[in-house]
Amino acid sequence: MTVSFGWGPVEARALAPAAACVVVVDVLSFTTSVGVAVEGGAAVYPYRWRDATAAAYAREKDAVLAVGRREATGAHPWTLSPAALRAAPMPSRLVLPSPNGSTIAAEAAASGAVVVAASLRNHSAVARWLADRGHGTAGRPLAVIASGERWPDGSLRPALEDLLGAGAVLSALAGPHTRMTPEATAAATLWDATEDPVAALHGCDSGRELYEYGFPQDVAVAAETDSSTTVPVLVDGTFQEAP
């Protein structure tokens, strides 16, 4: 198995066409939220834009639209917050807008790759699923993509939580039959060398921002390392539990 690692939508576009499978990692909070929703029985539609077109898309799919964290109400509690999703009654279909994780997922799927959502909560389960099915063999590599955040000018802002999440998957994939690029090896090594990843998640820039915005519970859910065996796979435009 050959495994590569990259950052953000641009590198996903570069790596996905040659890949058998693309693993998307957006710990705070897209792929963590996908995992929570799929665990709860929802089919999750990733959507690239958080604007008026998202509502139209949700109507087209007969799905509930996740809104911004501060837009949630008692009648409409579904947001990108994994903690809010866990507490809410789970709809059968959920549209989850995210300019980073959703964009990477959509573009990777358009290239023909299998797309998997990974987070700290399910990184071992994802690695086992990939290894069992031999993704990345037969000359086509596996690509693990850390989503990162965006600066106001639209450029990539690398995010520690996504590097750790990607590194956790990569570390679990490492072995005598796995050939990793230097970038993938470096990400796996960082994960292995991080003594307290939960503290790192709470203390990183994105974690502190969620604390400042009043959503520390989202960091706590994202930090539930290896708590989930759910492997969300993108099938016909929706993330569903892997067969």
Residue pairs with C-beta under 8 A, 6 or more apart in sequence:
1 131
1 134
1 135
1 136
1 137
1 141
1 142
1 173
1 177
1 178
1 179
2 136
2 141
2 142
2 178
2 179
2 180
2 181
3 136
3 141
3 142
3 143
3 144
3 170
3 173
3 178
3 179
3 180
3 181
3 184
4 15
4 19
4 141
4 142
4 143
4 144
4 180
4 181
4 183
4 184
5 143
5 144
5 145
5 146
5 166
5 170
5 180
5 181
5 183
5 184
5 186
5 187
6 12
6 14
6 15
6 143
6 144
6 145
6 146
6 183
7 145
7 146
7 148
7 156
7 158
8 100
8 104
8 145
8 146
8 147
8 148
8 156
9 100
9 103
9 104
9 107
10 156
11 145
12 22
12 24
12 104
12 107
12 108
12 143
12 145
13 107
15 22
15 141
15 143
15 145
16 22
16 107
16 108
16 111
16 113
16 143
17 111
17 112
17 113
18 140
18 141
19 108
19 111
19 113
19 136
19 140
19 141
19 142
19 143
20 113
20 114
20 135
20 136
20 137
20 138
20 140
20 141
20 142
21 113
21 114
21 115
21 116
21 130
21 135
21 136
21 142
21 143
22 104
22 105
22 108
22 111
22 113
22 114
22 115
22 116
22 142
22 143
22 144
22 145
23 116
23 117
23 118
23 126
23 130
23 142
23 143
23 144
23 145
23 166
23 169
24 30
24 31
24 101
24 104
24 105
24 108
24 115
24 116
24 117
24 118
24 145
24 147
25 31
25 118
25 119
25 144
25 145
25 146
25 147
25 162
25 165
25 166
25 169
26 32
26 98
26 100
26 101
26 104
26 119
26 147
26 162
27 119
27 120
27 159
27 161
27 162
27 164
27 165
27 201
27 206
27 222
28 159
28 161
28 162
28 201
28 206
28 207
28 210
28 218
28 219
28 222
29 80
29 81
29 82
29 218
29 222
30 46
30 80
30 96
30 98
30 100
30 101
30 102
30 117
30 147
31 101
31 117
31 118
31 119
31 147
31 165
31 232
32 82
32 119
32 120
32 121
32 218
32 221
32 222
33 66
33 80
33 81
33 82
33 85
33 96
34 44
34 46
34 96
34 101
34 117
34 232
34 239
35 82
35 117
35 119
35 121
35 122
35 228
35 230
35 232
36 82
36 85
36 86
36 221
37 44
37 85
37 90
37 94
37 96
37 239
38 44
38 117
38 230
38 232
38 239
38 240
38 241
39 228
39 230
40 85
40 86
40 90
41 90
41 92
42 90
42 91
42 92
42 93
42 94
43 92
43 93
43 94
43 238
43 239
43 240
44 94
44 95
44 96
44 232
44 238
44 239
44 240
45 57
45 58
45 61
45 63
45 93
45 94
45 95
45 96
45 237
45 238
45 239
46 96
46 98
46 101
46 102
46 105
46 106
46 234
46 239
47 54
47 57
47 95
47 96
47 97
47 98
47 102
48 97
48 98
48 99
48 102
48 103
48 106
49 97
49 99
50 68
50 97
50 98
50 99
54 65
54 95
54 97
55 65
57 65
57 95
58 64
58 65
58 95
61 93
61 95
62 93
63 91
63 93
63 94
63 95
64 76
64 78
64 91
64 93
64 94
64 95
65 78
65 94
65 95
65 97
66 78
66 79
66 80
66 85
66 94
66 95
66 96
66 97
67 76
67 78
67 79
68 79
68 80
69 79
69 80
69 81
69 84
69 213
69 215
71 79
72 78
72 79
72 81
72 84
77 84
77 87
77 88
78 84
78 85
78 88
78 91
78 94
79 85
80 96
80 97
80 98
81 215
81 217
81 218
82 218
82 221
82 222
83 215
83 217
83 218
83 220
83 221
86 221
93 238
96 102
99 150
100 147
100 148
100 149
100 150
101 117
101 147
104 145
104 147
105 115
105 117
105 234
105 239
108 115
108 143
108 145
109 115
109 234
109 237
113 143
114 135
114 233
114 234
115 233
115 234
116 126
116 129
116 130
116 231
116 232
116 233
116 234
116 242
117 232
117 233
117 234
117 239
118 126
118 144
118 165
118 166
118 169
119 165
119 222
120 161
120 164
120 165
120 168
120 197
120 201
120 222
120 223
120 224
120 225
120 226
121 221
121 222
121 224
121 225
121 226
121 227
121 228
122 226
122 227
122 228
122 229
122 230
122 231
123 165
123 168
123 169
123 172
123 225
123 226
124 168
124 172
124 226
125 226
125 228
125 229
125 230
125 231
126 169
126 172
126 231
127 169
127 172
127 173
128 172
129 231
129 242
130 136
130 142
130 173
131 173
135 142
136 142
136 178
142 173
144 166
144 169
144 170
144 184
144 187
145 166
146 158
146 159
146 162
146 163
146 165
146 166
146 187
147 159
147 162
148 156
148 157
148 158
148 159
148 162
149 156
149 157
149 159
149 206
150 156
150 157
151 157
159 204
159 205
159 206
160 200
160 204
160 205
160 206
161 200
161 201
161 204
161 206
161 207
161 222
163 187
163 190
164 190
164 191
164 194
164 197
164 200
164 201
166 187
167 187
167 188
167 189
167 190
167 191
167 192
167 194
168 191
168 197
168 225
170 180
170 184
170 185
170 187
170 188
170 191
171 188
171 191
171 192
173 180
173 188
174 180
174 188
180 188
191 197
194 200
197 223
197 225
198 223
198 225
201 207
201 219
201 222
201 223
202 208
202 211
202 219
202 223
207 219
210 216
210 218
210 219
211 219
230 241
231 241
231 242
232 239
232 240
232 241
232 242
233 239
233 240
233 241
233 242
233 243
